[in-house]
Amino acid sequence: MARKAIKGLYYITHIDNLSSILKWGILSHELIEQQNIKYRPIYDQNIVSHRQQRQTPDDKSLWYFANLYFQPRNPMLYRVYVGENRRDIAVVEINPKVLNNPGVYITNGNAASNASDIFPAKQGIQEINQLKEILDKEWWNSDDGSKRKIMAECLVPEYVDPSYITAIYVPTHEAVNKLKALLPGNTLDIIPEPYMFFVPLQRTQITPVFNLVEGDMFFSRAQTLTISVNTKGVMGKGLAARAKYQFPDVYVRYQEVCRGRNPQLKLSIPYLYKRETPIDYDLADASNMLPGINNEKWFLLFATKGHWKEQSDLRSIERGLEWISKNYQQEGIKSLALPALGCGLGGLEWSEVGPLMCRYLVNLNISVRIYLPREKEIPPEQLTTDFLLGT
């Protein structure tokens, strides 16, 4: 990632701060304190105070710098997303030419972490090159350090001039309209980007609590996430591989329930892993200080095939769906997110899987979201209630 390959830098803020930012720029915390500027904070005060203690090589506190991210879809934005009303959060895009300013530093991870190094900009760009694979990822975890590294920062002395601002990103079209009303005369592009903010796109509402959506299921707020797997204990590709690396304990439990003469996971009988660790500990920055933490996140391991080389079996999927419909209340499932079972790498078509899933799940007395496959565009007529329920 050469300097010219960096398309933008990003600042996370509350929309109430944008009017001031567009007028005066993005100010360091030190300047905000000195000038007694009123602003709407989005970060926990403990996080802000901790950053004051960390110093750059020229003995300046992080408070002296305006901090920008190379990847805005990161654990800090997720923390803000679960701790604030996400409709009122914005990401400001900054022209990477700001890297040419004197006194700029670059970190190879969350600047507040002692595990992150702080480099002058020229050397820091080389470090960012080494992080390209991590910065381009859709997920992170603590075990491999990617949770810290994906929050690599650009530290700009004192302030970022408003002339460097190139665009503003918000979660929804409704947020675009709200921001236009708040910022009359603004000429910058205001761009709705739900994926950046971990917000799914609703495509079809079957009932008030049953929806088909596009998005990243692993950031769903549903209590239970469904992972399509085989019965051989192999998580090699697709969502299963994502679960293996993002949540290693899920993979360990999956292998355990596939073993032995009488394995607990079978075709037609999913296995519910009632995980004890809150998922927000994995996803959010400074999660130990996060109010209202998502305390319960379970994983439903749903076998769609026997061997990983085989195509998914529609009859086994139907029996597994029948198990869910009969056992979800007894098992304590309060809300459920599922992929389009057997589609994509499983080789099945939505035209047969979609109606089957809807028939078994539409009448559950809980919130259900089916995440549509990304691999192939689904014809709009196959997302209608008439097609899916035969009404």
C-alpha positions in Angstrom: 0.0 0.0 0.0 2.0 2.9 -1.3 1.0 6.4 -0.1 -0.9 6.9 -3.4 -2.8 3.7 -2.7 -4.3 5.1 0.5 -7.7 6.3 -0.7 -8.7 8.1 2.5 -8.3 8.5 6.3 -11.3 8.5 8.6 -12.5 10.3 11.7 -15.5 8.9 13.8 -17.8 11.5 15.4 -21.3 12.4 16.4 -23.3 14.2 13.8 -23.8 17.1 16.3 -20.1 17.9 16.0 -20.1 18.1 12.2 -21.1 21.8 11.9 -18.1 22.8 14.0 -15.8 20.3 12.2 -16.7 21.7 8.8 -16.0 25.2 10.0 -12.9 24.7 12.2 -11.6 21.3 11.3 -10.9 18.2 13.4 -9.2 19.4 16.6 -7.0 17.6 19.0 -8.4 16.9 22.4 -5.8 19.3 23.8 -7.1 22.1 21.7 -10.7 21.3 22.5 -9.8 21.5 26.2 -7.8 24.7 25.9 -10.4 26.5 23.9 -13.3 25.2 26.0 -15.1 24.0 22.8 -18.4 22.3 23.4 -18.8 19.0 21.6 -20.7 15.7 21.8 -18.4 13.0 23.0 -18.8 9.5 21.7 -15.9 7.8 23.6 -15.8 6.7 27.2 -14.0 9.2 29.3 -11.7 6.4 30.6 -10.5 5.8 27.0 -9.8 9.5 26.5 -7.9 9.8 29.7 -5.8 6.7 28.9 -4.7 8.3 25.6 -3.4 11.3 27.5 -0.8 9.1 29.1 0.7 7.7 25.9 3.4 9.8 24.3 4.9 10.0 20.8 8.7 9.9 20.1 8.9 13.7 20.5 7.4 13.4 24.0 4.0 14.8 23.1 0.8 13.3 24.5 -1.7 11.7 22.1 -4.0 14.5 23.2 -1.8 16.8 21.1 -2.9 15.1 17.9 -6.1 14.7 15.9 -6.4 10.9 15.3 -7.5 9.4 12.0 -8.0 5.7 11.1 -6.9 3.9 8.0 -9.8 1.6 8.3 -13.0 3.1 9.8 -14.9 -0.2 10.1 -13.0 -1.2 13.2 -13.5 -2.2 16.9 -13.8 1.5 17.9 -16.6 2.1 15.5 -18.2 -1.1 16.6 -17.9 0.1 20.2 -19.6 3.3 19.4 -22.2 1.4 17.3 -23.3 -0.7 20.3 -23.0 2.1 22.8 -24.7 5.0 21.0 -27.6 5.5 18.7 -25.9 4.4 15.5 -28.1 6.7 13.4 -26.3 9.7 15.0 -22.8 8.6 14.2 -20.8 9.7 11.2 -17.4 9.0 9.6 -15.6 11.9 8.1 -13.3 11.1 5.2 -10.0 12.9 5.0 -7.8 13.4 1.9 -4.6 11.3 2.4 -2.5 14.4 1.4 -2.7 15.2 5.1 0.1 12.7 5.5 2.4 15.2 4.0 1.9 17.7 6.9 4.9 18.2 9.2 5.0 16.3 12.4 2.6 13.5 11.4 3.0 10.1 13.0 1.6 6.7 12.0 0.9 3.8 14.3 0.7 0.1 13.5 -2.3 -0.4 15.7 -4.5 1.3 18.3 -2.3 4.3 19.4 -3.4 3.9 23.0 -2.0 0.4 23.2 1.6 -0.1 24.4 1.9 -2.9 21.9 1.6 -0.4 19.1 4.6 1.4 17.7 4.6 5.0 16.7 6.6 6.0 13.6 7.2 9.2 11.6 4.9 9.3 8.6 7.5 8.1 6.0 8.4 5.1 8.0 4.9 4.6 9.1 3.6 4.2 5.5 5.9 1.2 5.2 4.4 -0.3 8.3 0.9 0.3 6.9 2.0 -1.6 3.8 2.6 -4.6 6.0 -0.9 -4.4 7.5 -2.8 -4.2 4.2 -4.2 -7.7 4.6 -5.5 -7.0 8.1 -6.8 -3.5 7.1 -8.8 -5.1 4.3 -10.4 -7.8 6.5 -14.1 -7.8 7.4 -13.3 -9.1 10.9 -10.7 -9.2 13.7 -9.9 -11.0 16.9 -7.6 -10.5 19.9 -5.6 -13.8 19.5 -3.7 -12.8 16.4 -3.5 -9.1 17.2 -5.7 -8.0 14.4 -8.2 -6.3 16.7 -5.5 -3.9 17.7 -3.8 -3.6 14.3 -6.9 -2.8 12.3 -7.1 0.4 14.4 -3.9 1.7 12.9 -3.9 5.5 13.2 -2.6 8.6 11.6 -1.8 11.3 14.2 -1.9 14.9 12.9 -0.5 17.6 15.2 -3.2 19.9 16.7 -5.8 19.8 14.0 -6.9 18.7 10.5 -7.9 21.7 8.4 -11.4 21.4 7.0 -10.0 21.8 3.5 -8.9 18.1 3.8 -12.4 16.8 4.3 -13.7 15.0 1.2 -16.9 13.3 2.3 -19.1 12.2 5.1 -20.4 8.7 5.6 -23.6 7.8 7.6 -25.4 4.5 8.2 -28.7 5.1 6.3 -30.6 7.2 3.8 -32.6 8.6 6.7 -29.3 9.8 8.3 -28.4 11.5 5.0 -31.7 13.5 5.1 -31.2 14.4 8.8 -27.7 15.6 8.1 -28.7 17.7 5.1 -31.2 19.4 7.4 -28.5 20.0 10.0 -25.9 21.3 7.5 -27.6 23.8 5.2 -25.2 24.9 2.5 -22.9 21.9 2.8 -21.4 20.9 -0.5 -19.7 17.7 0.5 -21.0 14.4 -0.5 -23.0 12.7 2.3 -22.9 9.0 1.5 -25.1 6.2 3.1 -22.8 3.2 3.8 -24.7 0.7 6.0 -21.9 -2.0 5.7 -19.3 0.4 7.2 -21.5 0.8 10.3 -22.4 -2.9 10.7 -26.0 -2.2 9.7 -27.8 -4.8 7.6 -29.9 -3.8 4.6 -33.5 -5.0 4.8 -34.6 -6.5 1.6 -37.9 -8.2 2.4 -40.1 -8.1 5.5 -42.1 -11.2 5.7 -43.6 -10.4 9.1 -42.8 -7.7 11.6 -40.2 -10.0 13.2 -39.1 -12.1 10.2 -36.8 -10.5 7.6 -34.5 -11.2 4.7 -31.4 -9.0 4.9 -28.1 -8.3 3.3 -25.1 -7.8 5.5 -22.5 -9.4 7.8 -24.3 -11.9 10.0 -21.4 -12.1 12.5 -22.2 -8.5 13.5 -25.9 -9.3 14.0 -27.4 -8.4 17.3 -29.4 -11.6 17.3 -28.8 -13.8 20.4 -28.1 -16.9 18.3 -26.0 -17.1 15.1 -26.3 -20.1 12.8 -23.2 -21.6 11.1 -23.6 -24.1 8.3 -21.1 -26.9 8.7 -20.4 -30.5 7.8 -20.2 -33.4 10.2 -16.5 -34.1 9.8 -15.2 -31.3 11.9 -13.7 -29.4 9.0 -14.2 -25.6 8.7 -12.4 -24.9 5.5 -14.3 -22.2 3.6 -17.1 -19.7 3.7 -18.9 -18.7 6.9 -17.5 -21.8 8.7 -13.9 -20.7 8.1 -14.8 -17.2 9.2 -16.2 -18.5 12.5 -13.1 -20.7 12.9 -10.7 -17.8 12.8 -12.9 -15.0 14.3 -14.2 -17.2 17.2 -11.6 -20.0 17.8 -13.6 -21.4 20.8 -16.5 -22.1 18.4 -14.2 -24.2 16.2 -12.9 -26.1 19.3 -16.5 -27.0 20.4 -17.4 -27.9 16.8 -14.6 -30.4 16.6 -15.6 -31.9 20.0 -19.3 -32.5 19.0 -18.2 -34.2 15.7 -16.1 -36.8 17.5 -16.8 -40.2 19.0 -19.1 -43.0 18.1 -22.2 -41.0 19.0 -21.4 -37.4 17.9 -23.7 -34.7 19.2 -23.8 -32.9 15.9 -25.6 -34.9 13.2 -27.4 -34.3 9.9 -30.9 -33.2 10.9 -29.9 -32.5 14.6 -28.1 -29.1 15.0 -25.9 -28.4 18.0 -26.4 -25.3 20.1 -23.2 -23.9 21.6 -24.2 -21.7 24.5 -21.1 -19.6 24.6 -20.4 -18.0 27.9 -18.2 -15.1 26.8 -20.1 -12.0 25.5 -19.3 -11.4 21.8 -18.8 -7.7 22.4 -15.6 -8.7 24.3 -14.3 -10.0 20.9 -15.6 -7.2 18.7 -15.5 -3.9 20.6 -12.5 -1.8 21.6 -12.1 -1.4 25.4 -15.0 -3.8 25.8 -14.4 -4.1 29.6 -15.7 -0.5 29.9 -18.6 -1.0 27.5 -22.1 -0.3 29.1 -24.9 -2.6 28.1 -22.7 -5.3 26.8 -24.2 -8.0 24.6 -24.1 -10.7 27.3 -25.4 -13.6 25.4 -24.3 -14.9 22.0 -24.8 -18.5 21.1 -23.9 -20.4 18.0 -26.1 -23.0 16.3 -24.0 -25.4 14.4 -26.2 -26.6 11.6 -24.9 -29.5 9.4 -26.0 -29.2 5.8 -23.8 -32.1 4.5 -21.9 -35.1 5.8 -18.5 -34.7 4.1 -17.1 -31.2 3.3 -16.6 -32.2 -0.3 -20.2 -33.0 -0.8 -23.0 -30.8 -2.0 -25.4 -29.7 0.8 -28.4 -32.0 1.2 -31.8 -30.3 1.0 -33.6 -33.1 3.0 -31.1 -32.8 5.8 -31.6 -29.1 5.9 -35.4 -29.6 6.1 -35.0 -31.9 9.1 -32.7 -29.5 10.8 -35.2 -26.7 10.3 -37.9 -28.9 11.7 -35.7 -29.4 14.8 -35.4 -25.7 15.2 -39.1 -25.2 15.0 -39.8 -27.8 17.6 -36.9 -27.0 20.0 -36.1 -23.3 19.9 -38.2 -22.4 22.9 -37.1 -25.3 25.1 -33.4 -24.5 24.2 -33.9 -20.8 25.1 -33.3 -19.3 21.7 -34.6 -15.7 21.9 -33.6 -14.4 18.4 -32.0 -16.1 15.5 -29.8 -15.2 12.5 -29.2 -17.7 9.7 -27.4 -17.7 6.4 -29.2 -19.1 3.3 -28.5 -22.7 4.3 -26.7 -24.7 1.7 -26.5 -21.9 -0.9 -23.2 -20.5 -2.1 -20.5 -23.1 -1.5 -23.1 -25.7 -0.6 -24.3 -25.7 -4.2 -28.0 -25.3 -3.6 -30.2 -22.6 -5.1 -32.1 -19.9 -3.2 -35.2 -20.8 -5.3 -35.5 -24.1 -3.4 -33.8 -23.2 -0.1 -35.6 -19.8 0.5 -39.2 -21.1 0.5 -38.1 -24.1 2.6 -36.5 -21.9 5.3 -39.4 -19.5 5.3 -42.0 -22.2 5.7 -40.4 -23.6 8.9 -39.2 -20.3 10.4 -41.9 -17.7 9.7 -44.1 -18.7 12.6 -41.5 -18.8 15.3 -42.4 -16.4 18.1 -39.0 -14.7 18.0 -37.1 -12.3 15.7 -35.6 -14.2 12.8 -33.3 -12.8 10.1 -32.1 -14.7 7.1 -28.9 -13.3 5.6 -29.0 -13.6 1.8 -26.0 -15.1 0.0 -23.4 -12.8 -1.4 -22.1 -15.1 -4.0 -25.0 -14.7 -6.4 -27.6 -12.0 -7.1 -31.1 -13.3 -6.3 -33.9 -12.4 -8.8 -36.2 -9.9 -7.1 -39.2 -12.1 -7.8 -37.7 -14.7 -5.6 -37.7 -12.4 -2.6 -41.4 -11.7 -2.6 -43.8 -13.1 0.0 -45.8 -14.7 -2.7 -42.8 -16.7 -3.9 -41.5 -17.6 -0.5 -44.7 -18.5 1.2 -46.9 -19.4 -1.8 -49.5 -16.9 -0.8 
